[in-house]
Amino acid sequence: MKKIVVFGVGLIGGSFALALKKAGAAAHVVGVGRSETSLLRAKELGIIDEASTSVSDAVQGADLILLAAPVAQTGVILSSIAPHLQAGTVVTDAGSTKADVVAAARAALGDKIGQFVPGHPIAGREQNGPDAALADLYVGKKTVITALDENSEQDVERVAQAWQACGAVIHRLSPQEHDAVFASVSHLPHLLAYALVDDIASKPHAPILFQYAASGFRDFTRIAGSSPEMWRDISLANRAALLHELDAYLVQLIRMRKMLVERDSDGLEKIYANAQQARHNWTAAIETAERQSKEGGD
């Protein structure tokens, strides 16, 4: 691709640009963002070749445009792109929610909606900004494409090939399936991690609690180091599905609280054992997939 445009040059967008450059899949990368400081830093780091403050100039002649900004900004960004969106340019995104993104895209793009192919790379770190970007962030990771009926297979394939050049493995879901799945395995865990750290930080003896917090606390709460703005937007964007999962989790917590009150050791052990086995099965499946992917690459 001769020209790639990335709106948002932080961890996600920056890693996408670096990966495409490393793979030789992008001749020229243009960065667009809210912060001139971030754009200049991205250029300094070699993430982008050009920092642009003009949307019309940035998207002119682009093969592919990636939106890597908080999901609440999707509509505004697409509205700024729409008047300048040329035939042949494909737009995609990296948002963690999809139904709201698709609705925003339909409103902003109108009859150009077929040029928007929604996507979501399942990768990240708790660090933010251009300095957090990694060329190998997506290697072996899943990217979910939630193609629309209006998308041509050619445009979907362009997006898929871009992520594959980054080392990602392509999966496909509908926007609704995507949001239900990730409310359970991503959005709820983030909510819980933020809630726990905030609860402990608010206690009068927080300093001594953090002093003795060790690896278990660190592992459980790692994702609470992620961008508050991004996760605020994700939580509200996927509100209905997240509330459904949160209600189910509250039922489980109340059930376990009752077991503690009643000293139900058998009940607690059964839950712990089931969770342990499920996690072992999950990690074993990941290790198998990674091994097969490596063997296939070799």
N, C-alpha and C positions, 0 to 999 in steps of 0.2 A: 504494500500500500504506500502510495506516494505521500499522503498527508493524513495524520491522525490528530484530532483535537480532543483535549482532555479538560473538562470543566471540573476543577478540584484536583490540585496536584499534591495532595497529602499521601498518606499511607496507601490507600487503595488505587487512586488514579496515578500516583507516582510510581508505584510498583508495576502497574500495567504498562506504563510508558517505558520503564527500564527494561522490562521483560521483552517487549516487542523490539526494542533497540538491540538487546543482546541477541535475539533470534534473527536479526536482520530483516524483520518484517515491516518496519516503518522507516521510511526515508527521512521524514520530517515530522516532528511532534510540536504542536502548538499548545501552550497552556493558557487557560482562562480561569480567573478566580476572583474572590472578593478582596483578597489581601495582596497588595503589591509586594510586600515583604516576602510572602510565601512564594510568589511567582519568581522573584529575583533569586531566592534561595534555590528553587527548583532548577533554574537555568544554570546557576553556579555549580550545582551538583551534577549537571549533565542529564537531568531527568527530561527536560524539554529543550528544544532548540530555539524556541521563540516564545516570549511572554506577550500576550495580547490583551489590550483593554477594549478592543472593538470586536463585538460579536460578529458583525457582518464581515469584517476582514478575516477573522479567525476561521469561520466556517466555509469561506470561499474555496471551492475546489477540494473540500475534504472527502476522503473515502469513507472514514468512520469517525463518529463523534461519541465519546464516552462521557456520561454524566456520573461523576464520582463525588457528589456533594450530598449533604444530609437530605433525606427524602422529602422533607417539607419544602425544599427549594426546587423540586422537580418542575412544578407548574410554571414558576417564574422563569427558570432557565429555558424551558422548552418554548415558552411564549416569546422569549427574546431571540430564539433560534428560528422559529417558524417562518417569519417573513423572508429570511435569507437562505432557507433550506432548499438546496438544489436537487433536482432529480439525479439519482445515482448515489447520493450520500445516505449512508445508513446511520441511524442514531440508536445507541443502546445505553443502558445504565447499570449501576452496580448496587442498587438499593436493596436493603434487607427486607423490604415489604414490596408487594407487587400489585395487589388489587388497587390500592390508592394511587400508586405510580401510573398504572394503566388508565385510571380515571382522569388523572391530571394530564396525561399525554393526549387522551382523546379530546379533552377540552381545549388544550393548547394548540394541537396540530391539525385538528379537523380532518379534512380529506387527505392529509399527508400522514395519517396515522400508520399506514402500511410501511412507512420508512422507519418506524420505531420498533425495535426488537428488545423487549425487556429481558434483563439478565441479573444474576446475583452470584458473584464469586464467594464461595464458602471458605474464606481465609481472612486472617487479620492478626493484629497484635494490639496490645494495650497502649502502645505508643502512637502518637499522632504527628502529622506534619510531614513535609518533604524529607526531613532527616530520618524518618522512620521507614521510608520506602526501601524495598528489597527487590532485586531483579528475580530472585527465585521464590518469592512469596507464594506463588500459585502452583509451583511444581508439585504434581501429584494430588492437588486439591480439586474438589468438585466445583464446577460452575453450573448453575441451574439456569436454563433458558426457558422462559415462559412465553413462547411464541403466541402471537395473535392470529386470528383467522385471516386478517388482512395482510399479513406478512408473506412475501414471496419466499420460497425455499432458498433461492439464491441469496437473499438478504440475511436469512437466518444462518445460512452456511458461512457468510462472511464474518458474522459475529462469532460463530463457533470456531472458525479457523483462527481468529485473533486470539481467543482464549486458549486454544490448543497450542498456539505458538508460545504462549506464556507458560506452557506445561500443564495446563488444567485438563481435567477429565469432564466431558460434557454430559449433563443429565437434563431431562426435560420434564416439566410439570406444568399444570395450568396455574394461573395466578392464584386461584382459590386454594388449590392443593398446597402450593408453596406456603401461603400464609398460615394455613392450619398446621403444617409440619413445623415451621420455624417458630411459631408461637410456643410450641411444646419444648423443642430441643435447643433453642437459642434465646428467644426473647424472655421467656420465664426465668431461665438461669441468670440472665443479666439482671433482671428485676430483683431476684433473690440476693444476688451478690451485693448490689448497691444497697438494698435494704439492711442487710446484716452489718456492713461496714458503717453505714450511717447510724444505725442503732448503737453500735459500740462506741463510735466517735462522740455520740451525744451523751454518754454516761459520764457522771462526775469523776469517776476513776478510770477514764479512758486511757491515760498515759500508762498506767500499770498493766492494763489489759493488752495494749499493743506491745508492751515490753516483753510479754510472755507468749504472744501469738507466734506460732511456729509454722512448719511446712504445711500442715493440714489447712490452717487458716489462709496461708498464702495461696495454696492451690485453689481453694474454694472461691476466694475473692479476687483472683487475678483479673478477671474481666471487669471488675469495678474500677479498674484503672483506665477504661476506655472513655471515649469522648462523651461527656454528659449531654451535649447538644444533639449528637447523633442518636443516642439512645432515648432521649426524650421524644424525638420525632418518631423513632421506630415504635416506641410503646404506644403513642397516641394513634399512629397510623394503623397499627394492627390491634387496636383496642378491643374489638369484639372477640377475636380469637384468643387474645391474651387474657381477657377476663374469664373466658371459659376454662383455660388451663389453670389460671390462678384459683378459681373456685374449686376445681378438682383437687388441686394441691392442698388447699385449706382443709378439705374433707380428710385427706390423708394425715395432715398434721393433727387434726382434732382426734382422729382415730388413734394415732400414736400417743398423744397426750393422755388419752383414756387408759392406754396400756401402761403408761408410766404410773399414773395414779393408782391403778389396780395391781401394780407390780406383776404385770403379765409378761413374764420372761419368755415364755414360749412364743407369744404373739410377736414380740419385738424381734426375737431371733429369727423367726420365719421371714419377716420383712427384710431384715439385714441379709439373710442368706439368699433370698430371691434377688435382691438388688446386687449382691456380690456376683452371683452367677450371670445375671444379665449383663453386668459390666464386663466380666471376663469374656463372655461371648462376643460382645461388641468390639472390644480391643483386639481379640483374636481375628475377627473379620477384617478389621482395619489393617492389621499386620499382614494378613494373607493378600489383601488387595494391593498393598504397597509392594510386597515381594513379587507378585505377578506383574505389576506395572514395571518394576525394575528389570525383571527378566525379559519382558517384552521390549523394553528400551535397549537392552543389551543385544 
